[in-house]
């Protein structure tokens, strides 16, 4: 990686995560959450991890949007974004559309193109742009790099990218893109040191969190993904619906009289695990609940993963390895166990003790399919991409 420190920013709908890297080592990490939902009774919360020289920081801050959060960070922690050793800043950008298949330096033209892509990722894209613009205004000479969640999937073939719609729509960008690419890139880069068979063969990676998707990899390259045109597609998620018959959407618009904004709120914020259970979007809450609807939401989540695994295995022509990652994938052994049980027909056999012991390798010795649990690290991937772009 290039000399100098690299800051990484990941702006979500209600949070801003940040990290500063020296090479591949994190020297500062933190986040602000409860943004946009903050109030005088529940203000935004800033947390910065401590190290050998500095104590951890936990404090409430007076900020109700991303712009105000950045003002606080600039004023109270100038070393994060204004230090003399800072070589550049990398940003997670959820949607790169058809124009961006790799990380790029931020310019006025790039910002304009990203603004045009906001309708493709309305839940994420506006927040991704806030820190880019703020830093460009405050520190115009500091290099910034946009790193895209869609880029890892850009090499997929036309059959995986197209919808059965008129061709002119494909030419205008209506196609399958896939997401969580930064996470998948990290897993693909990590597999050779962990499991050569998974790295070189037919592997499905399950990125399971509040947002969830699956990616079929052949020798570490994306060949298919459960997410498509937007991050609504595929698996059921915390509050997002996943796959849904488009006729349902037409019915809700035409017969139930919903407006597009109401439909968007329904699909992005009121569906998924929250919608099915009526209790929570958090897998931990659902697993702890005795309510039948909570148990049904968990079972539906596992069922959809197993169903998609069969489809992705068909695309790959078989299955050599299955990898679980992200918040649920890394921390919910019951979900992993149920998915593997539903997938025994593929040759998946789990080691129950390994699965509950925080081990990396969790398949049984006689399993035809290797099963792994790998923590993801999207921030490190962004730092690597920034270093690569700045070094070109």
ZAGU-233368 format. One record per residue (C-alpha): residue in one letter; residue number from 1; chain; y, x, z. Coordinates in steps of 0.1 Angstrom, whole numbers, plus 2048, in hexadecimal, padded with zeros to 3 digits. Each point is the difference from the previous one (the first is absolute). Example, Ala and Ser with C-alpha at 12.3 -4.5 7.8 and 13.67 -1.06 7.14 Angstrom:
+---------+-----+--------+-----+-----+-----+
: residuo : num : cadena :   Y :   X :   Z :
+---------+-----+--------+-----+-----+-----+
:       A :   1 :      A : 7D3 : 87B : 84E :
:       S :   2 :      A : 822 : 80E : 7F9 :
+---------+-----+--------+-----+-----+-----+
END
This chain:
+---------+-----+--------+-----+-----+-----+
: residuo : num : cadena :   Y :   X :   Z :
+---------+-----+--------+-----+-----+-----+
:       X :   1 :      A : 800 : 800 : 800 :
:       X :   2 :      A : 824 : 80B : 7FA :
:       X :   3 :      A : 815 : 812 : 81A :
:       X :   4 :      A : 816 : 7EB : 818 :
:       X :   5 :      A : 7FA : 7E0 : 813 :
:       X :   6 :      A : 7F8 : 7E0 : 7EE :
:       X :   7 :      A : 808 : 7DE : 80F :
:       X :   8 :      A : 7EB : 7E2 : 7F8 :
:       X :   9 :      A : 80C : 7DC : 803 :
:       X :  10 :      A : 7EB : 7E1 : 7FE :
:       X :  11 :      A : 816 : 7E1 : 802 :
:       X :  12 :      A : 7ED : 7DF : 806 :
:       X :  13 :      A : 80C : 7DD : 804 :
:       X :  14 :      A : 805 : 804 : 825 :
:       X :  15 :      A : 7FC : 825 : 807 :
:       X :  16 :      A : 80B : 822 : 7F5 :
:       X :  17 :      A : 7E7 : 81C : 805 :
:       X :  18 :      A : 80B : 824 : 7FC :
:       X :  19 :      A : 7F1 : 823 : 803 :
:       X :  20 :      A : 80C : 824 : 7FA :
:       X :  21 :      A : 7E8 : 819 : 7F1 :
:       X :  22 :      A : 7FF : 826 : 800 :
:       X :  23 :      A : 7E6 : 807 : 7E6 :
:       X :  24 :      A : 7E4 : 7E8 : 809 :
:       X :  25 :      A : 809 : 800 : 825 :
:       X :  26 :      A : 813 : 7E3 : 810 :
:       X :  27 :      A : 81D : 80D : 815 :
:       X :  28 :      A : 810 : 7DE : 808 :
:       X :  29 :      A : 7F3 : 7DD : 7FD :
:       X :  30 :      A : 80D : 7DE : 80A :
:       X :  31 :      A : 807 : 7DC : 7F7 :
:       X :  32 :      A : 817 : 7E3 : 805 :
:       X :  33 :      A : 7F0 : 7DE : 802 :
:       X :  34 :      A : 80B : 7DC : 805 :
:       X :  35 :      A : 81B : 805 : 7E6 :
:       X :  36 :      A : 80D : 7DF : 7F0 :
:       X :  37 :      A : 7EF : 7EC : 81C :
:       X :  38 :      A : 815 : 812 : 81B :
:       X :  39 :      A : 817 : 7ED : 817 :
:       X :  40 :      A : 812 : 806 : 820 :
:       X :  41 :      A : 7E1 : 7F5 : 814 :
:       X :  42 :      A : 7E8 : 814 : 7EA :
:       X :  43 :      A : 813 : 81D : 7F1 :
:       X :  44 :      A : 7F3 : 81A : 7E7 :
:       X :  45 :      A : 7EB : 81B : 810 :
:       X :  46 :      A : 802 : 825 : 7F7 :
:       X :  47 :      A : 7E3 : 817 : 808 :
:       X :  48 :      A : 7FF : 825 : 7F9 :
:       X :  49 :      A : 7E1 : 815 : 809 :
:       X :  50 :      A : 805 : 81E : 817 :
:       X :  51 :      A : 7F4 : 824 : 7FB :
:       X :  52 :      A : 7FF : 820 : 814 :
:       X :  53 :      A : 826 : 803 : 800 :
:       X :  54 :      A : 80B : 7DC : 801 :
:       X :  55 :      A : 7F7 : 7E2 : 814 :
:       X :  56 :      A : 7F6 : 7DF : 7EF :
:       X :  57 :      A : 81C : 7E7 : 7FA :
:       X :  58 :      A : 7FD : 7DB : 805 :
:       X :  59 :      A : 81F : 7EB : 800 :
:       X :  60 :      A : 80E : 7DF : 7F4 :
:       X :  61 :      A : 81B : 803 : 7E6 :
:       X :  62 :      A : 81B : 7E8 : 7F4 :
:       X :  63 :      A : 7F5 : 7FA : 7DC :
:       X :  64 :      A : 7F5 : 7E1 : 7EF :
:       X :  65 :      A : 7FB : 80D : 7DC :
:       X :  66 :      A : 7F5 : 820 : 7EF :
:       X :  67 :      A : 823 : 80B : 7F9 :
:       X :  68 :      A : 80A : 7FF : 825 :
:       X :  69 :      A : 7DF : 812 : 809 :
:       X :  70 :      A : 809 : 81D : 7E8 :
:       X :  71 :      A : 823 : 801 : 80F :
:       X :  72 :      A : 7F1 : 806 : 823 :
:       X :  73 :      A : 7E8 : 81A : 7F3 :
:       X :  74 :      A : 81B : 813 : 7ED :
:       X :  75 :      A : 817 : 800 : 81F :
:       X :  76 :      A : 7E7 : 807 : 81B :
:       X :  77 :      A : 7E6 : 816 : 7EE :
:       X :  78 :      A : 813 : 812 : 7E5 :
:       X :  79 :      A : 7E4 : 81A : 7FE :
:       X :  80 :      A : 7E9 : 7E6 : 7F0 :
:       X :  81 :      A : 814 : 7FC : 7E1 :
:       X :  82 :      A : 81D : 819 : 801 :
:       X :  83 :      A : 7F1 : 820 : 80D :
:       X :  84 :      A : 807 : 820 : 7ED :
:       X :  85 :      A : 7DB : 806 : 7FB :
:       X :  86 :      A : 7F9 : 7DF : 7F0 :
:       X :  87 :      A : 7F5 : 805 : 7DC :
:       X :  88 :      A : 7FB : 7DC : 7F6 :
:       X :  89 :      A : 7F7 : 7DC : 809 :
:       X :  90 :      A : 7E3 : 7ED : 7F3 :
:       X :  91 :      A : 7FE : 7DA : 800 :
:       X :  92 :      A : 7E2 : 7E8 : 7FE :
:       X :  93 :      A : 808 : 7E8 : 7E4 :
:       X :  94 :      A : 7E7 : 7E4 : 7FD :
:       X :  95 :      A : 804 : 7F6 : 7DB :
:       X :  96 :      A : 806 : 818 : 7E4 :
:       X :  97 :      A : 7FA : 7E7 : 7E4 :
:       X :  98 :      A : 7F6 : 80D : 7DE :
:       X :  99 :      A : 81C : 81A : 800 :
:       X : 100 :      A : 7F5 : 816 : 81C :
:       X : 101 :      A : 7DD : 810 : 801 :
:       X : 102 :      A : 809 : 81E : 816 :
:       X : 103 :      A : 81A : 80A : 81A :
:       X : 104 :      A : 823 : 805 : 7F2 :
:       X : 105 :      A : 821 : 80E : 80C :
:       X : 106 :      A : 818 : 7E5 : 80A :
:       X : 107 :      A : 81D : 7FB : 7E8 :
:       X : 108 :      A : 818 : 7E3 : 7FA :
:       X : 109 :      A : 7EB : 7F6 : 7E3 :
:       X : 110 :      A : 7E0 : 800 : 815 :
:       X : 111 :      A : 811 : 7EB : 81A :
:       X : 112 :      A : 80B : 7E7 : 7E5 :
:       X : 113 :      A : 7DC : 7FE : 7F4 :
:       X : 114 :      A : 7F3 : 7FB : 823 :
:       X : 115 :      A : 818 : 7E4 : 806 :
:       X : 116 :      A : 7F3 : 7EF : 7E0 :
:       X : 117 :      A : 7DD : 801 : 80F :
:       X : 118 :      A : 809 : 7ED : 820 :
:       X : 119 :      A : 7F2 : 7DF : 7F3 :
:       X : 120 :      A : 7DE : 811 : 7FE :
:       X : 121 :      A : 800 : 809 : 825 :
:       X : 122 :      A : 819 : 7EA : 811 :
:       X : 123 :      A : 7F1 : 807 : 823 :
:       X : 124 :      A : 803 : 825 : 7FD :
:       X : 125 :      A : 816 : 80D : 7E4 :
:       X : 126 :      A : 822 : 7F6 : 80E :
:       X : 127 :      A : 7F8 : 813 : 821 :
:       X : 128 :      A : 7F3 : 81E : 7ED :
:       X : 129 :      A : 821 : 804 : 7EF :
:       X : 130 :      A : 817 : 7FE : 81F :
:       X : 131 :      A : 7FA : 823 : 80D :
:       X : 132 :      A : 801 : 80F : 7DC :
:       X : 133 :      A : 822 : 7F2 : 7FB :
:       X : 134 :      A : 80C : 808 : 823 :
:       X : 135 :      A : 7F6 : 825 : 7FE :
:       X : 136 :      A : 80E : 802 : 7DC :
:       X : 137 :      A : 821 : 7F3 : 80D :
:       X : 138 :      A : 802 : 816 : 81F :
:       X : 139 :      A : 7EF : 820 : 7F2 :
:       X : 140 :      A : 804 : 7FF : 7DA :
:       X : 141 :      A : 7F4 : 824 : 7FC :
:       X : 142 :      A : 7E0 : 7FB : 814 :
:       X : 143 :      A : 7E2 : 7FD : 7E7 :
:       X : 144 :      A : 7ED : 7DF : 804 :
:       X : 145 :      A : 7DE : 7F7 : 7F0 :
:       X : 146 :      A : 7F2 : 7DE : 7FA :
:       X : 147 :      A : 7DA : 7FF : 806 :
:       X : 148 :      A : 7EE : 7E1 : 7F3 :
:       X : 149 :      A : 7E3 : 7EC : 80E :
:       X : 150 :      A : 7F6 : 7F5 : 7DD :
:       X : 151 :      A : 7FF : 823 : 7F1 :
:       X : 152 :      A : 7DC : 809 : 80A :
:       X : 153 :      A : 7F3 : 7E3 : 7EB :
:       X : 154 :      A : 815 : 807 : 7E1 :
:       X : 155 :      A : 7E2 : 810 : 7EE :
:       X : 156 :      A : 7EB : 7E1 : 801 :
:       X : 157 :      A : 7F4 : 7F2 : 7DE :
:       X : 158 :      A : 80F : 7E2 : 7EE :
:       X : 159 :      A : 7E4 : 7E9 : 80A :
:       X : 160 :      A : 809 : 806 : 825 :
:       X : 161 :      A : 825 : 7FD : 7FA :
:       X : 162 :      A : 803 : 7E1 : 7EA :
:       X : 163 :      A : 800 : 7DB : 808 :
:       X : 164 :      A : 7F3 : 7E6 : 7E8 :
:       X : 165 :      A : 824 : 7F7 : 7F6 :
:       X : 166 :      A : 813 : 804 : 7DF :
:       X : 167 :      A : 803 : 824 : 7F7 :
:       X : 168 :      A : 826 : 800 : 7FF :
:       X : 169 :      A : 7FF : 7FA : 826 :
:       X : 170 :      A : 7EB : 820 : 805 :
:       X : 171 :      A : 81A : 813 : 7EB :
:       X : 172 :      A : 81B : 7F2 : 818 :
:       X : 173 :      A : 7EE : 80E : 81E :
:       X : 174 :      A : 7EB : 7E2 : 80B :
:       X : 175 :      A : 7E0 : 813 : 808 :
:       X : 176 :      A : 7EB : 80C : 81D :
:       X : 177 :      A : 80E : 81E : 812 :
:       X : 178 :      A : 7ED : 805 : 821 :
:       X : 179 :      A : 810 : 80B : 821 :
:       X : 180 :      A : 7F9 : 816 : 81F :
:       X : 181 :      A : 7FE : 81D : 7E8 :
:       X : 182 :      A : 80E : 819 : 818 :
:       X : 183 :      A : 7E4 : 7F8 : 818 :
:       X : 184 :      A : 7E6 : 802 : 7E5 :
:       X : 185 :      A : 80E : 821 : 7F4 :
:       X : 186 :      A : 7FC : 80E : 823 :
:       X : 187 :      A : 7DC : 7F5 : 803 :
:       X : 188 :      A : 7F8 : 80D : 7DE :
:       X : 189 :      A : 80E : 822 : 809 :
:       X : 190 :      A : 7EE : 800 : 822 :
:       X : 191 :      A : 7DD : 7F6 : 7F4 :
:       X : 192 :      A : 7F6 : 822 : 7F0 :
:       X : 193 :      A : 801 : 810 : 823 :
:       X : 194 :      A : 7ED : 7E3 : 810 :
:       X : 195 :      A : 7E6 : 7F3 : 7E8 :
:       X : 196 :      A : 7FA : 80F : 7DE :
:       X : 197 :      A : 7EC : 7E3 : 7F4 :
:       X : 198 :      A : 81D : 7E8 : 808 :
:       X : 199 :      A : 819 : 817 : 7F0 :
:       X : 200 :      A : 7ED : 805 : 7E0 :
:       X : 201 :      A : 7EF : 7DE : 7FC :
:       X : 202 :      A : 805 : 7DA : 801 :
:       X : 203 :      A : 814 : 7F8 : 81F :
:       X : 204 :      A : 812 : 7E1 : 80C :
:       X : 205 :      A : 81C : 805 : 819 :
:       X : 206 :      A : 80B : 7E3 : 817 :
:       X : 207 :      A : 824 : 803 : 80B :
:       X : 208 :      A : 7FF : 7E5 : 81B :
:       X : 209 :      A : 820 : 7F8 : 814 :
:       X : 210 :      A : 81A : 7E5 : 801 :
:       X : 211 :      A : 801 : 807 : 7DB :
:       X : 212 :      A : 7DD : 805 : 7F2 :
:       X : 213 :      A : 7F0 : 80A : 7DF :
:       X : 214 :      A : 7E3 : 813 : 7F2 :
:       X : 215 :      A : 7FD : 81A : 7E5 :
:       X : 216 :      A : 7E3 : 80B : 7EB :
:       X : 217 :      A : 801 : 826 : 7FA :
:       X : 218 :      A : 7EB : 814 : 7E7 :
:       X : 219 :      A : 802 : 825 : 809 :
:       X : 220 :      A : 820 : 7FA : 814 :
:       X : 221 :      A : 812 : 7EC : 7E5 :
:       X : 222 :      A : 809 : 7DC : 802 :
:       X : 223 :      A : 7EE : 7EA : 7E7 :
:       X : 224 :      A : 805 : 7DD : 810 :
:       X : 225 :      A : 813 : 7F0 : 81D :
:       X : 226 :      A : 801 : 7DF : 811 :
:       X : 227 :      A : 826 : 7FD : 7FF :
:       X : 228 :      A : 811 : 7F8 : 7DF :
:       X : 229 :      A : 823 : 7F7 : 7F5 :
:       X : 230 :      A : 80D : 7FD : 824 :
:       X : 231 :      A : 7F3 : 809 : 823 :
:       X : 232 :      A : 7F6 : 7DB : 804 :
:       X : 233 :      A : 7E0 : 804 : 7EC :
:       X : 234 :      A : 7DC : 807 : 80B :
:       X : 235 :      A : 7F4 : 800 : 824 :
:       X : 236 :      A : 80D : 7E8 : 81A :
:       X : 237 :      A : 81A : 813 : 816 :
:       X : 238 :      A : 813 : 7FB : 820 :
:       X : 239 :      A : 818 : 7E6 : 7F3 :
:       X : 240 :      A : 7FA : 802 : 7DA :
:       X : 241 :      A : 7E7 : 7E9 : 7EE :
:       X : 242 :      A : 7EF : 818 : 7E9 :
:       X : 243 :      A : 7EE : 7F1 : 7E2 :
:       X : 244 :      A : 809 : 7DC : 7F9 :
:       X : 245 :      A : 7FA : 7E8 : 7E3 :
:       X : 246 :      A : 821 : 7FF : 7ED :
:       X : 247 :      A : 7FA : 7DB : 7FD :
:       X : 248 :      A : 806 : 7FD : 825 :
:       X : 249 :      A : 822 : 80F : 7FB :
:       X : 250 :      A : 808 : 7E7 : 7E4 :
:       X : 251 :      A : 7F5 : 7E4 : 816 :
:       X : 252 :      A : 816 : 80A : 81D :
:       X : 253 :      A : 81E : 803 : 7E9 :
:       X : 254 :      A : 7FA : 7E1 : 7EC :
:       X : 255 :      A : 7EF : 7E8 : 818 :
:       X : 256 :      A : 80B : 80C : 823 :
:       X : 257 :      A : 823 : 806 : 7F4 :
:       X : 258 :      A : 802 : 824 : 80E :
:       X : 259 :      A : 81C : 816 : 7F4 :
:       X : 260 :      A : 7F9 : 823 : 7F3 :
:       X : 261 :      A : 80F : 80E : 820 :
:       X : 262 :      A : 7EA : 7EA : 816 :
:       X : 263 :      A : 7E2 : 80A : 7EC :
:       X : 264 :      A : 808 : 825 : 804 :
:       X : 265 :      A : 804 : 7FB : 826 :
:       X : 266 :      A : 7DE : 7EE : 801 :
:       X : 267 :      A : 7EE : 81B : 7ED :
:       X : 268 :      A : 810 : 81F : 80F :
:       X : 269 :      A : 806 : 7F5 : 824 :
:       X : 270 :      A : 7EB : 7E1 : 80A :
:       X : 271 :      A : 7DF : 806 : 7F0 :
:       X : 272 :      A : 7E4 : 819 : 804 :
:       X : 273 :      A : 7F0 : 805 : 822 :
:       X : 274 :      A : 81D : 7EF : 810 :
:       X : 275 :      A : 7FD : 7E2 : 7EA :
:       X : 276 :      A : 7DA : 7FC : 804 :
:       X : 277 :      A : 800 : 805 : 826 :
:       X : 278 :      A : 821 : 7F0 : 809 :
:       X : 279 :      A : 800 : 81A : 81C :
:       X : 280 :      A : 80A : 823 : 7F5 :
:       X : 281 :      A : 802 : 817 : 7E2 :
:       X : 282 :      A : 7F3 : 81D : 816 :
:       X : 283 :      A : 7DB : 808 : 7FE :
:       X : 284 :      A : 800 : 80B : 824 :
:       X : 285 :      A : 80C : 7DE : 80C :
:       X : 286 :      A : 7E6 : 7EE : 7EA :
:       X : 287 :      A : 7E3 : 815 : 80C :
:       X : 288 :      A : 80A : 7FA : 824 :
:       X : 289 :      A : 802 : 7DB : 7FB :
:       X : 290 :      A : 7E4 : 7E7 : 807 :
:       X : 291 :      A : 810 : 7E6 : 7E9 :
:       X : 292 :      A : 7EA : 7F5 : 7E3 :
:       X : 293 :      A : 81C : 803 : 7E7 :
:       X : 294 :      A : 806 : 824 : 80B :
:       X : 295 :      A : 7DB : 808 : 7FB :
:       X : 296 :      A : 802 : 7EF : 7DE :
:       X : 297 :      A : 81E : 815 : 7F5 :
:       X : 298 :      A : 7EE : 820 : 809 :
:       X : 299 :      A : 7E1 : 7F5 : 7EE :
:       X : 300 :      A : 814 : 7F6 : 7E1 :
:       X : 301 :      A : 811 : 823 : 800 :
:       X : 302 :      A : 7DE : 811 : 801 :
:       X : 303 :      A : 7F1 : 7E8 : 7E6 :
:       X : 304 :      A : 81D : 808 : 7E7 :
:       X : 305 :      A : 7FB : 825 : 805 :
:       X : 306 :      A : 7DB : 7FE : 7F9 :
:       X : 307 :      A : 806 : 7EA : 7E2 :
:       X : 308 :      A : 819 : 818 : 7F1 :
:       X : 309 :      A : 7E9 : 81D : 808 :
:       X : 310 :      A : 7E5 : 7F1 : 7EA :
:       X : 311 :      A : 819 : 7FC : 7E4 :
:       X : 312 :      A : 80D : 824 : 803 :
:       X : 313 :      A : 7DD : 80D : 802 :
:       X : 314 :      A : 7F9 : 7EE : 7DF :
:       X : 315 :      A : 81E : 811 : 7F0 :
:       X : 316 :      A : 7F4 : 822 : 80C :
:       X : 317 :      A : 7DC : 7FA : 7F5 :
:       X : 318 :      A : 7F3 : 805 : 823 :
:       X : 319 :      A : 80C : 80C : 822 :
:       X : 320 :      A : 7FD : 823 : 810 :
:       X : 321 :      A : 819 : 7FC : 81D :
:       X : 322 :      A : 815 : 7E7 : 813 :
:       X : 323 :      A : 81F : 80C : 813 :
:       X : 324 :      A : 813 : 7EC : 81A :
:       X : 325 :      A : 825 : 80A : 808 :
:       X : 326 :      A : 821 : 7F2 : 80D :
:       X : 327 :      A : 806 : 7ED : 821 :
:       X : 328 :      A : 7E3 : 7E7 : 7FE :
:       X : 329 :      A : 7E9 : 817 : 7EC :
:       X : 330 :      A : 804 : 81C : 819 :
:       X : 331 :      A : 800 : 7EC : 820 :
:       X : 332 :      A : 7EA : 7E0 : 7FC :
:       X : 333 :      A : 7DB : 80A : 802 :
:       X : 334 :      A : 7F7 : 7DB : 800 :
:       X : 335 :      A : 810 : 7FB : 7DE :
:       X : 336 :      A : 7EF : 81F : 7F2 :
:       X : 337 :      A : 7DE : 7F4 : 80E :
:       X : 338 :      A : 803 : 7DE : 7F1 :
:       X : 339 :      A : 80B : 80D : 7DE :
:       X : 340 :      A : 7E3 : 818 : 7FF :
:       X : 341 :      A : 7E8 : 7E4 : 80B :
:       X : 342 :      A : 80C : 7EA : 7E4 :
:       X : 343 :      A : 7FC : 81E : 7E8 :
:       X : 344 :      A : 7DC : 80B : 808 :
:       X : 345 :      A : 7F5 : 7F5 : 7DE :
:       X : 346 :      A : 815 : 81D : 7F2 :
:       X : 347 :      A : 7EC : 818 : 815 :
:       X : 348 :      A : 819 : 802 : 81D :
:       X : 349 :      A : 7F0 : 807 : 822 :
:       X : 350 :      A : 816 : 806 : 81E :
:       X : 351 :      A : 7F9 : 816 : 81F :
:       X : 352 :      A : 80B : 7E8 : 81B :
:       X : 353 :      A : 806 : 81B : 81A :
:       X : 354 :      A : 815 : 816 : 7E8 :
:       X : 355 :      A : 814 : 7E2 : 7F6 :
:       X : 356 :      A : 80C : 7F9 : 823 :
:       X : 357 :      A : 805 : 825 : 809 :
:       X : 358 :      A : 81E : 809 : 7EB :
:       X : 359 :      A : 7EC : 816 : 7E9 :
:       X : 360 :      A : 808 : 808 : 7DC :
:       X : 361 :      A : 7DD : 7FB : 7F2 :
:       X : 362 :      A : 7F2 : 7DE : 80B :
:       X : 363 :      A : 7E3 : 7FA : 7E8 :
:       X : 364 :      A : 7DC : 800 : 80A :
:       X : 365 :      A : 7EB : 81E : 7F5 :
:       X : 366 :      A : 7EC : 7EB : 7E7 :
:       X : 367 :      A : 81F : 7EF : 7F2 :
:       X : 368 :      A : 802 : 801 : 7DA :
:       X : 369 :      A : 826 : 7FE : 803 :
:       X : 370 :      A : 815 : 818 : 815 :
:       X : 371 :      A : 818 : 7EE : 818 :
:       X : 372 :      A : 81F : 812 : 80E :
:       X : 373 :      A : 81E : 7F9 : 816 :
:       X : 374 :      A : 81E : 815 : 7F6 :
:       X : 375 :      A : 823 : 7FD : 80F :
:       X : 376 :      A : 81A : 7FE : 7E4 :
:       X : 377 :      A : 821 : 814 : 7FF :
:       X : 378 :      A : 818 : 7F2 : 7E6 :
:       X : 379 :      A : 81D : 814 : 80F :
:       X : 380 :      A : 7EE : 821 : 7F8 :
:       X : 381 :      A : 7FA : 7F5 : 7DD :
:       X : 382 :      A : 825 : 7F8 : 7FC :
:       X : 383 :      A : 80A : 822 : 80E :
:       X : 384 :      A : 7E8 : 811 : 7E7 :
:       X : 385 :      A : 80E : 7EC : 7E3 :
:       X : 386 :      A : 824 : 809 : 80B :
:       X : 387 :      A : 7F7 : 825 : 802 :
:       X : 388 :      A : 7EF : 7FE : 7DD :
:       X : 389 :      A : 81E : 7EF : 7F0 :
:       X : 390 :      A : 81A : 818 : 810 :
:       X : 391 :      A : 7EB : 81E : 7F6 :
:       X : 392 :      A : 7FE : 7F5 : 7DB :
+---------+-----+--------+-----+-----+-----+
END
